[in-house]
Amino acid sequence: MIEQYNNIYPTIHPTAFIAKDAVVNGDVMIEENVSIWFHTVIRGDVSKTTIGKRTNIQDLCMLHQSPGQPLVIEDDVTVGHQVTLHSAIVRKKALIGMGSIVLDGAEIGENAFLGAGSLVPPGKKIPAHTLAMGRPAKFVRELTEDDYKEMARVRNSYVEKGQYYKKNTNMGK
């Protein structure tokens, strides 16, 4: 369902795949080749949410904001199943592992990998090119070339799957 809030409608690039049972409302910008998967909720009723090119927001995610604190997800990001993002910044090519929670003012660095089930508290910064995990999330190690290859494989597979669903099924809008 794509809906307005206070007469503000989402801006959605025509190449984006949005599952029919996803909810996107209000001040949300979705760029090209983004995929928004089943049962995800993106509420743009407090501040703006921006989702960059080729990003995938997987099943059952919740994206929201606090007043005056937008949610920014840059290009080529993978957001795993059941992730909550709230007024945070996720830099290019980052991967947010399933079940993670990233809170207000937190920043996930470019090409960073946040392990599944992690909690990033308000204001915490996860450095670029690192693996962090835990509750609260802590630095584990620098990423390797194999990590980057796996992150790219996942990211590219979701771009392909999103385009397949958009063109070949009745599950997209």
Backbone as CSV, one residue per row, in Angstrom:
resi,resn,N_x,N_y,N_z,CA_x,CA_y,CA_z,C_x,C_y,C_z
1,MET,0.846,-1.174,0.000,0.000,0.000,0.000,0.893,1.240,0.000
2,ILE,0.661,2.098,-0.937,1.370,3.368,-1.015,0.348,4.455,-0.752
3,GLU,0.637,5.305,0.233,-0.380,6.253,0.691,0.260,7.574,1.098
4,GLN,-0.543,8.607,1.088,-0.113,9.931,1.528,-0.179,10.025,3.050
5,TYR,0.538,10.989,3.585,0.356,11.422,4.968,0.418,12.935,4.934
6,ASN,-0.628,13.571,5.416,-0.703,15.028,5.451,-0.466,15.624,4.056
7,ASN,-1.050,14.964,3.056,-0.959,15.357,1.646,0.445,15.263,1.057
8,ILE,1.312,14.500,1.674,2.639,14.234,1.127,2.677,12.768,0.722
9,TYR,2.942,12.546,-0.573,3.010,11.187,-1.111,4.465,10.752,-1.274
10,PRO,4.732,9.463,-1.162,6.076,8.968,-1.456,6.457,9.272,-2.906
11,THR,7.750,9.482,-3.127,8.310,9.625,-4.465,9.031,8.319,-4.765
12,ILE,8.543,7.603,-5.777,9.044,6.258,-6.059,9.477,6.172,-7.515
13,HIS,10.732,5.832,-7.727,11.239,5.679,-9.090,10.490,4.529,-9.771
14,PRO,10.165,4.662,-11.047,9.385,3.622,-11.726,10.069,2.251,-11.811
15,THR,11.379,2.189,-11.627,12.061,0.899,-11.678,12.052,0.168,-10.332
16,ALA,11.570,0.811,-9.281,11.572,0.183,-7.952,10.519,-0.929,-7.884
17,PHE,10.872,-2.005,-7.188,9.911,-3.060,-6.875,9.451,-2.849,-5.439
18,ILE,8.134,-2.735,-5.271,7.552,-2.629,-3.934,6.496,-3.714,-3.835
19,ALA,6.693,-4.660,-2.927,5.731,-5.747,-2.744,4.369,-5.167,-2.381
20,LYS,3.320,-5.805,-2.891,1.963,-5.285,-2.689,1.579,-5.173,-1.228
21,ASP,2.138,-6.021,-0.369,1.759,-5.963,1.041,2.690,-5.092,1.874
22,ALA,3.641,-4.416,1.237,4.469,-3.439,1.942,3.650,-2.168,2.138
23,VAL,3.992,-1.395,3.159,3.339,-0.109,3.418,4.394,0.976,3.294
24,VAL,4.134,1.947,2.413,5.019,3.091,2.239,4.128,4.317,2.268
25,ASN,4.375,5.227,3.232,3.528,6.411,3.268,4.320,7.660,3.613
26,GLY,3.795,8.787,3.155,4.328,10.089,3.520,5.614,10.456,2.800
27,ASP,6.495,11.124,3.540,7.698,11.740,2.995,8.818,10.706,2.837
28,VAL,8.689,9.896,1.788,9.633,8.820,1.508,10.084,8.961,0.056
29,MET,11.405,8.902,-0.163,11.935,8.910,-1.519,12.632,7.575,-1.762
30,ILE,12.202,6.893,-2.832,12.759,5.596,-3.206,13.347,5.743,-4.601
31,GLU,14.653,5.504,-4.717,15.357,5.716,-5.982,15.344,4.469,-6.862
32,GLU,16.076,4.504,-7.964,15.971,3.470,-8.994,16.498,2.108,-8.544
33,ASN,15.816,1.079,-9.053,16.163,-0.323,-8.823,16.208,-0.728,-7.354
34,VAL,15.479,-0.013,-6.528,15.313,-0.381,-5.116,14.305,-1.515,-5.053
35,SER,14.458,-2.395,-4.060,13.424,-3.403,-3.813,12.990,-3.325,-2.353
36,ILE,11.668,-3.258,-2.171,11.038,-3.205,-0.853,10.219,-4.485,-0.746
37,TRP,10.580,-5.359,0.189,10.045,-6.711,0.225,8.839,-6.855,1.143
38,PHE,8.299,-8.033,1.163,7.008,-8.360,1.766,6.906,-7.960,3.245
39,HIS,5.766,-7.363,3.562,5.398,-6.966,4.932,6.323,-5.917,5.542
40,THR,7.037,-5.185,4.719,7.870,-4.090,5.218,7.009,-2.851,5.391
41,VAL,7.340,-2.043,6.415,6.628,-0.792,6.674,7.643,0.346,6.662
42,ILE,7.365,1.351,5.824,8.191,2.555,5.759,7.258,3.741,5.975
43,ARG,7.289,4.277,7.190,6.406,5.395,7.532,7.174,6.705,7.451
44,GLY,6.716,7.568,6.559,7.307,8.897,6.422,6.390,9.944,7.009
45,ASP,5.918,9.707,8.227,4.934,10.605,8.838,5.503,11.480,9.945
46,VAL,6.825,11.426,10.153,7.471,12.280,11.161,8.556,13.125,10.512
47,SER,9.470,12.482,9.804,10.540,13.139,9.045,10.729,12.364,7.746
48,LYS,11.657,12.804,6.936,11.874,12.190,5.622,12.692,10.900,5.728
49,THR,12.382,9.952,4.848,13.198,8.758,4.637,13.644,8.763,3.181
50,THR,14.945,8.570,2.957,15.506,8.486,1.616,16.179,7.128,1.464
51,ILE,15.843,6.437,0.372,16.419,5.119,0.085,17.115,5.202,-1.266
52,GLY,18.438,5.012,-1.255,19.270,5.184,-2.440,19.184,4.047,-3.438
53,LYS,19.765,4.259,-4.576,19.725,3.352,-5.726,20.201,1.946,-5.364
54,ARG,19.514,0.970,-5.938,19.878,-0.448,-5.847,19.902,-0.990,-4.425
55,THR,19.263,-0.300,-3.519,19.173,-0.764,-2.127,18.046,-1.767,-2.012
56,ASN,18.212,-2.748,-1.126,17.127,-3.688,-0.859,16.758,-3.638,0.611
57,ILE,15.451,-3.535,0.845,14.883,-3.532,2.188,14.076,-4.822,2.278
58,GLN,14.609,-5.804,2.977,14.041,-7.143,2.942,12.793,-7.278,3.821
59,ASP,12.198,-8.447,3.761,10.913,-8.740,4.382,10.862,-8.342,5.864
60,LEU,9.701,-7.788,6.256,9.357,-7.506,7.655,10.177,-6.398,8.296
61,CYS,10.769,-5.507,7.500,11.522,-4.388,8.074,10.586,-3.266,8.504
62,MET,11.075,-2.453,9.453,10.357,-1.268,9.934,11.303,-0.078,9.833
63,LEU,10.899,0.936,9.053,11.694,2.150,8.895,10.864,3.336,9.346
64,HIS,11.429,4.158,10.236,10.709,5.301,10.785,11.704,6.359,11.238
65,GLN,11.205,7.460,11.765,12.058,8.581,12.156,11.517,9.274,13.414
66,SER,12.388,10.120,13.985,12.010,11.044,15.061,11.905,12.442,14.456
67,PRO,11.233,13.369,15.136,11.093,14.725,14.595,12.451,15.367,14.303
68,GLY,12.580,15.897,13.078,13.788,16.593,12.680,14.991,15.699,12.449
69,GLN,14.806,14.388,12.472,15.907,13.448,12.277,15.540,12.470,11.173
70,PRO,15.912,12.789,9.935,15.565,11.902,8.823,16.273,10.558,8.916
71,LEU,15.766,9.607,8.175,16.415,8.319,7.971,17.015,8.350,6.575
72,VAL,18.327,8.112,6.474,19.026,8.170,5.193,19.699,6.828,4.945
73,ILE,19.331,6.206,3.835,19.955,4.962,3.400,20.533,5.249,2.020
74,GLU,21.847,5.162,1.911,22.508,5.521,0.657,22.410,4.384,-0.362
75,ASP,23.117,4.530,-1.475,23.071,3.568,-2.584,23.674,2.217,-2.202
76,ASP,23.134,1.164,-2.822,23.716,-0.184,-2.787,23.763,-0.796,-1.389
77,VAL,22.789,-0.488,-0.569,22.724,-1.007,0.795,21.838,-2.249,0.826
78,THR,22.209,-3.213,1.657,21.375,-4.374,1.940,20.883,-4.257,3.367
79,VAL,19.558,-4.299,3.531,18.925,-4.273,4.854,18.216,-5.609,5.009
80,GLY,18.741,-6.456,5.885,18.253,-7.821,6.036,16.857,-7.914,6.630
81,HIS,16.334,-9.129,6.642,14.984,-9.404,7.154,14.819,-8.911,8.593
82,GLN,13.658,-8.330,8.861,13.235,-7.898,10.199,14.142,-6.868,10.849
83,VAL,14.731,-5.997,10.067,15.570,-4.927,10.614,14.686,-3.727,10.945
84,THR,15.016,-3.042,12.046,14.408,-1.766,12.393,15.467,-0.681,12.230
85,LEU,15.153,0.315,11.399,16.009,1.492,11.228,15.214,2.704,11.656
86,HIS,15.771,3.520,12.556,15.047,4.674,13.087,15.966,5.883,13.119
87,SER,15.711,6.853,12.238,16.461,8.119,12.191,17.969,7.911,12.217
88,ALA,18.449,7.009,11.389,19.873,6.689,11.309,20.395,7.045,9.927
89,ILE,21.703,6.866,9.751,22.339,7.022,8.447,23.048,5.716,8.133
90,VAL,22.749,5.157,6.961,23.416,3.940,6.506,24.132,4.301,5.208
91,ARG,25.454,4.251,5.252,26.279,4.672,4.121,26.343,3.608,3.014
92,LYS,26.851,4.017,1.854,26.916,3.185,0.647,27.501,1.804,0.920
93,LYS,26.871,0.812,0.298,27.337,-0.575,0.255,27.409,-1.250,1.619
94,ALA,26.748,-0.682,2.619,26.706,-1.337,3.932,25.719,-2.496,3.886
95,LEU,25.891,-3.435,4.789,24.960,-4.550,4.947,24.523,-4.589,6.401
96,ILE,23.209,-4.546,6.619,22.629,-4.612,7.956,22.037,-6.005,8.113
97,GLY,22.616,-6.807,8.993,22.190,-8.189,9.169,20.792,-8.301,9.744
98,MET,20.136,-9.415,9.416,18.741,-9.609,9.810,18.548,-9.479,11.317
99,GLY,17.386,-8.915,11.663,17.007,-8.771,13.059,17.726,-7.666,13.806
100,SER,18.503,-6.850,13.125,19.244,-5.776,13.789,18.355,-4.558,14.015
101,ILE,18.779,-3.731,14.970,18.096,-2.481,15.300,19.141,-1.375,15.286
102,VAL,18.868,-0.317,14.506,19.775,0.820,14.396,18.967,2.061,14.760
103,LEU,19.381,2.753,15.826,18.571,3.817,16.411,19.051,5.225,16.074
104,ASP,18.302,6.191,16.528,18.454,7.609,16.204,19.895,8.103,16.289
105,GLY,20.334,8.762,15.207,21.649,9.375,15.170,22.792,8.399,14.971
106,ALA,22.508,7.109,14.903,23.562,6.128,14.641,23.966,6.223,13.178
107,GLU,25.202,5.825,12.898,25.689,5.842,11.519,26.454,4.555,11.248
108,ILE,26.064,3.905,10.156,26.755,2.709,9.699,27.631,3.141,8.535
109,GLY,28.933,2.943,8.661,29.888,3.434,7.671,29.810,2.731,6.335
110,GLU,30.411,3.349,5.328,30.445,2.786,3.976,31.106,1.416,4.002
111,ASN,30.484,0.465,3.305,31.000,-0.899,3.215,31.129,-1.578,4.571
112,ALA,30.386,-1.131,5.568,30.406,-1.801,6.871,29.418,-2.958,6.854
113,PHE,29.664,-3.941,7.706,28.807,-5.122,7.835,28.381,-5.200,9.289
114,LEU,27.077,-5.091,9.528,26.525,-5.206,10.863,25.933,-6.597,11.000
115,GLY,26.474,-7.394,11.903,26.053,-8.778,12.062,24.606,-8.911,12.506
116,ALA,24.021,-10.053,12.192,22.612,-10.330,12.521,22.353,-10.144,14.011
117,GLY,21.177,-9.587,14.310,20.738,-9.441,15.697,21.421,-8.342,16.480
118,SER,22.135,-7.464,15.806,22.885,-6.408,16.500,21.985,-5.245,16.895
119,LEU,22.432,-4.504,17.904,21.771,-3.283,18.355,22.791,-2.156,18.295
120,VAL,22.473,-1.138,17.487,23.325,0.048,17.417,22.593,1.160,18.158
121,PRO,23.096,1.544,19.343,22.386,2.535,20.153,22.445,3.932,19.549
122,PRO,21.624,4.836,20.052,21.596,6.196,19.530,22.988,6.831,19.508
123,GLY,23.312,7.441,18.364,24.550,8.186,18.224,25.800,7.357,17.958
124,LYS,25.730,6.056,18.028,26.905,5.194,17.825,27.304,5.192,16.354
125,LYS,28.598,5.194,16.085,29.102,5.162,14.718,29.871,3.869,14.507
126,ILE,29.457,3.123,13.494,30.158,1.905,13.093,31.083,2.302,11.950
127,PRO,32.395,2.119,12.105,33.336,2.586,11.084,33.171,1.874,9.743
128,ALA,33.571,2.566,8.693,33.584,1.994,7.335,34.495,0.771,7.298
129,HIS,34.144,-0.183,6.437,34.985,-1.344,6.131,35.232,-2.253,7.338
130,THR,34.277,-2.277,8.277,34.439,-3.126,9.458,33.241,-4.034,9.648
131,LEU,33.466,-5.123,10.378,32.394,-5.980,10.870,32.161,-5.594,12.317
132,ALA,30.907,-5.315,12.645,30.511,-5.033,14.023,29.314,-5.908,14.329
133,MET,29.205,-6.334,15.575,28.036,-7.117,15.971,27.888,-7.085,17.482
134,GLY,26.709,-7.510,17.918,26.429,-7.609,19.345,25.372,-6.628,19.793
135,ARG,25.082,-6.697,21.097,24.086,-5.837,21.744,24.679,-5.272,23.013
136,PRO,25.303,-4.098,22.932,25.402,-3.192,21.791,26.473,-3.658,20.807
137,ALA,26.351,-3.176,19.574,27.288,-3.561,18.521,28.684,-3.024,18.833
138,LYS,29.673,-3.895,18.588,31.078,-3.530,18.806,31.909,-3.998,17.623
139,PHE,33.016,-3.310,17.415,33.970,-3.663,16.365,34.440,-5.101,16.574
140,VAL,34.453,-5.883,15.482,34.965,-7.247,15.530,36.271,-7.339,14.747
141,ARG,36.235,-6.839,13.470,37.436,-6.915,12.634,37.236,-6.077,11.382
142,GLU,38.336,-5.871,10.669,38.282,-5.247,9.347,37.696,-6.265,8.374
143,LEU,37.003,-5.785,7.341,36.442,-6.689,6.339,37.526,-7.153,5.368
144,THR,37.283,-8.316,4.772,38.205,-8.907,3.808,37.623,-8.795,2.398
145,GLU,38.439,-9.101,1.411,37.951,-9.123,0.029,36.809,-10.133,-0.124
146,ASP,36.893,-11.264,0.561,35.804,-12.247,0.510,34.514,-11.670,1.079
147,ASP,34.614,-10.871,2.138,33.424,-10.212,2.700,32.793,-9.278,1.668
148,TYR,33.620,-8.466,1.018,33.101,-7.532,0.014,32.431,-8.270,-1.136
149,LYS,33.032,-9.389,-1.558,32.444,-10.175,-2.643,31.089,-10.731,-2.241
150,GLU,30.974,-11.228,-1.016,29.694,-11.775,-0.546,28.644,-10.678,-0.414
151,MET,29.036,-9.526,0.104,28.098,-8.408,0.222,27.594,-7.983,-1.161
152,ALA,28.491,-7.935,-2.153,28.095,-7.573,-3.525,27.188,-8.639,-4.121
153,ARG,27.480,-9.911,-3.860,26.632,-10.996,-4.377,25.204,-10.853,-3.856
154,VAL,25.058,-10.622,-2.558,23.728,-10.472,-1.966,23.027,-9.259,-2.566
155,ARG,23.729,-8.142,-2.597,23.157,-6.892,-3.120,22.679,-7.079,-4.557
156,ASN,23.527,-7.646,-5.406,23.173,-7.824,-6.816,22.039,-8.817,-6.997
157,SER,21.993,-9.857,-6.164,20.898,-10.827,-6.290,19.554,-10.183,-5.969
158,TYR,19.527,-9.232,-5.031,18.267,-8.568,-4.710,17.844,-7.584,-5.799
159,VAL,18.789,-6.944,-6.465,18.426,-6.102,-7.605,17.774,-6.981,-8.674
160,GLU,18.399,-8.122,-8.977,17.859,-9.040,-9.983,16.497,-9.596,-9.582
161,LYS,16.375,-10.051,-8.336,15.091,-10.599,-7.866,13.994,-9.539,-7.897
162,GLY,14.316,-8.338,-7.463,13.324,-7.263,-7.471,12.810,-6.986,-8.871
163,GLN,13.727,-6.935,-9.841,13.311,-6.694,-11.220,12.502,-7.862,-11.775
164,TYR,12.868,-9.084,-11.391,12.094,-10.248,-11.821,10.665,-10.147,-11.295
165,TYR,10.508,-9.919,-9.991,9.174,-9.825,-9.394,8.378,-8.691,-10.035
166,LYS,9.022,-7.560,-10.281,8.325,-6.419,-10.867,7.786,-6.746,-12.259
167,LYS,8.585,-7.433,-13.058,8.225,-7.681,-14.460,7.414,-8.955,-14.686
168,ASN,7.555,-9.937,-13.809,7.006,-11.268,-14.105,5.962,-11.781,-13.129
169,THR,5.585,-10.992,-12.143,4.586,-11.471,-11.174,3.555,-10.382,-10.908
170,ASN,2.551,-10.741,-10.162,1.550,-9.772,-9.720,1.843,-9.273,-8.305
171,MET,3.046,-9.522,-7.804,3.384,-9.164,-6.415,3.929,-7.764,-6.255
172,GLY,4.233,-7.070,-7.369,4.765,-5.714,-7.272,3.740,-4.701,-7.708
173,LYS,3.993,-3.451,-7.387,3.087,-2.368,-7.769,3.610,-1.694,-9.008
